[in-house]
């Protein structure tokens, strides 16, 4: 592991970790209030922690494999870089907890942080139908949204709900509430889709 980085460099590294894609200096400035430039950028480039490329005026930055490894190591450090603050110390308590979770479940940061991918409505519908076929036992079987949503990958809840509502309007999908309300868990409530003032927890597809 390399020596500790400064606060600015550490903040840039953690932002690049969470966003998990190439980030320009204007976007970085909007997120954390500064750009990765000058000595701080050159040091990260020399350490092979960040790959930077200038296109036009702005630089674009992305973590290298070594950068991802540095971030994984940093989760176990336990102390914020100097000069320390109460907020920085609290952040490192959080990072330590995240590190323990990843190690316990044998996960890598890449399993947790991945770039946002915009899916078309057709792609989301296809994923819904594939997930339904995997979960249903018989044609027109009822499947819980709590089981279906985790199988849709990176599709956002808002986009999935929009597709489900359109499929419901067209009669291709039926959505109903769970009749046994006492059986509902907090996860069931979170996965429900609200239509006509009512939460719906179960889904059935006419032709999947």
NORUR-V701565 format. One record per residue. N is the residue number from 1. PSI is psi in degrees with one decimal (NA if undefined). Layout:
N & PSI
N & PSI
//
This chain:
1 & 141.7
2 & 167.4
3 & 160.9
4 & 141.3
5 & 165.0
6 & 171.0
7 & -44.6
8 & -44.3
9 & -40.9
10 & -43.8
11 & -42.9
12 & -42.4
13 & -44.4
14 & -36.0
15 & -44.7
16 & -33.9
17 & -48.6
18 & -42.1
19 & -31.8
20 & 36.9
21 & 178.5
22 & 135.5
23 & 131.8
24 & 160.9
25 & -41.1
26 & -39.6
27 & -39.2
28 & -40.0
29 & -37.3
30 & -34.8
31 & -48.4
32 & 0.4
33 & 7.8
34 & 160.6
35 & 154.8
36 & 100.0
37 & 174.7
38 & -140.1
39 & -40.8
40 & -43.6
41 & -46.7
42 & -39.0
43 & -43.7
44 & -36.8
45 & -43.5
46 & -33.0
47 & -3.2
48 & 37.1
49 & -30.7
50 & 134.3
51 & 125.4
52 & 140.6
53 & 131.6
54 & 125.0
55 & 111.8
56 & -129.1
57 & -44.5
58 & 153.4
59 & 148.6
60 & 135.3
61 & 148.0
62 & 143.3
63 & 140.6
64 & 176.2
65 & -40.5
66 & -34.4
67 & -42.5
68 & -39.8
69 & -38.6
70 & -44.3
71 & -41.3
72 & -41.1
73 & -39.3
74 & -27.2
75 & -21.7
76 & 4.4
77 & -45.7
78 & -17.4
79 & 137.1
80 & 152.6
81 & 150.6
82 & 151.7
83 & 133.2
84 & 150.4
85 & 166.5
86 & -37.9
87 & -42.3
88 & -40.7
89 & -41.5
90 & -38.7
91 & -41.4
92 & -24.3
93 & -44.2
94 & -45.3
95 & -37.0
96 & -41.1
97 & -39.0
98 & -41.9
99 & -41.8
100 & -39.0
101 & -45.2
102 & -42.9
103 & -39.6
104 & -39.5
105 & 9.0
106 & 47.4
107 & 159.9
108 & 163.7
109 & -34.5
110 & -22.0
111 & -22.7
112 & -44.3
113 & 124.7
114 & 151.5
115 & 148.1
116 & 137.1
117 & 122.8
118 & 124.1
119 & 146.0
120 & 164.3
121 & -38.0
122 & -39.4
123 & -40.5
124 & -43.4
125 & -42.0
126 & -42.2
127 & -39.0
128 & -45.6
129 & -39.9
130 & -44.3
131 & -40.0
132 & -43.4
133 & -36.1
134 & -32.3
135 & -30.9
136 & 145.8
137 & -29.3
138 & 161.9
139 & 139.3
140 & 20.7
141 & 154.1
142 & 131.1
143 & 138.1
144 & 135.3
145 & -27.5
146 & -28.3
147 & -31.2
148 & -41.8
149 & -43.8
150 & -14.4
151 & 3.7
152 & 8.4
153 & -136.6
154 & 6.4
155 & 131.4
156 & 153.4
157 & -41.2
158 & -45.9
159 & -40.2
160 & -44.2
161 & -40.0
162 & -41.2
163 & -43.8
164 & -40.0
165 & -39.0
166 & -41.2
167 & -34.7
168 & -42.2
169 & -35.6
170 & -2.5
171 & 6.9
172 & -23.4
173 & 140.8
174 & 131.8
175 & 129.1
176 & 157.7
177 & 157.6
178 & 124.8
179 & -33.2
180 & 86.6
181 & -29.7
182 & -20.6
183 & -9.2
184 & 136.3
185 & 173.2
186 & -32.9
187 & -38.0
188 & -44.4
189 & -41.7
190 & -32.2
191 & -11.5
192 & 155.3
193 & 131.9
194 & 120.6
195 & 128.6
196 & 35.3
197 & 11.9
198 & 137.6
199 & 129.0
200 & 134.3
201 & -15.5
202 & 148.6
203 & 140.9
204 & 139.0
205 & 131.9
206 & -56.8
207 & 110.2
208 & NA
//
